[in-house]
Amino acid sequence: MTTERLESGQVNMLRDIRAAGLVNTGNRTDELVIDIVAMLFDFVFNEDEIPVEMKALIGRLQIPMLKVAMLDRQFFSRKTHPARLLLDEIAHMAMGWTREGDANHQIYDALKGVVDTITNEFTDDLSIFSDLLTGLQGFSANAQAEVEQQVEKTAQELETIERAGQAEAFAQRAVDQVIARARLRLDCPLPDGIVAFVNQTWQKVLMEIYTREGANTEPLNQAIHIAEQLLWSVTPKI
């Protein structure tokens, strides 16, 4: 088996070993163990949401996981077996991974660190899987918390942008109505300077109040009333 094929992330090494007759255990149970572990990795290699880079990384765990299954037959009977949970956690974190972004780089580095530790240090002490699982779950929880914070921050930013747009539309509509009503009510032209003040400066005041207090609030109604009184005050009185 060439290194290039293994690094492609699409090679089930255990099936190749079985097919090549490189394992001659003479024990049907051991042969079944190999087949079942191979099936676990088939699921990984056939999962479209796991990118090739991650499949290649997870594929390096085939021999260590086979070794675990040989040493401890509870690997199959216990769904909470640390080695199985660790493999599940790695596969879960690998799904949807992309090369872009610092967060994804950190995820890859974390998973690579786990895989390197297993391939370089695991002999027969199964506690290594419990330790690595605890560390990886902690990393995943922290990463998820950071993602949630970023999502919340983005949602708040979008809400602020949307609210600003609503405030601008409301303020423009309000000053247009105030000026229109003043022109209909008063039998004389409105001073251009005052109209410009209401249409520009006072509109910003209405926007700020709308953003802070919301629509149909007393402060906003008072601000609109002030604009109406201002326009009335600068016209000739009979």
Sequence and secondary structure as in RCSB ss.txt:
>XXXX:A:sequence
MTTERLESGQVNMLRDIRAAGLVNTGNRTDELVIDIVAMLFDFVFNEDEIPVEMKALIGRLQIPMLKVAMLDRQF
FSRKTHPARLLLDEIAHMAMGWTREGDANHQIYDALKGVVDTITNEFTDDLSIFSDLLTGLQGFSANAQAEVEQQ
VEKTAQELETIERAGQAEAFAQRAVDQVIARARLRLDCPLPDGIVAFVNQTWQKVLMEIYTREGANTEPLNQAIH
IAEQLLWSVTPKI
>XXXX:A:secstr
  HHHHHTT   HHHHHHHHT      HHHHHHHHHHHHHHHHHHT TTS HHHHHHHHTTHHHHHHHHHH THH
HH TT HHHHHHHHHHHHHTT  S SHHHHHHHHHHHHHHHHHHHH SS THHHHHHHHHHHHHHHHHHHHHHHH
HHHHHHHHHHHHHHHHHHHHHHHHHHHHHHHHHHHSSS   HHHHHIIIIIIHHHHHHHHHHH SS HHHHHHHH
HHHHHHHHTS   
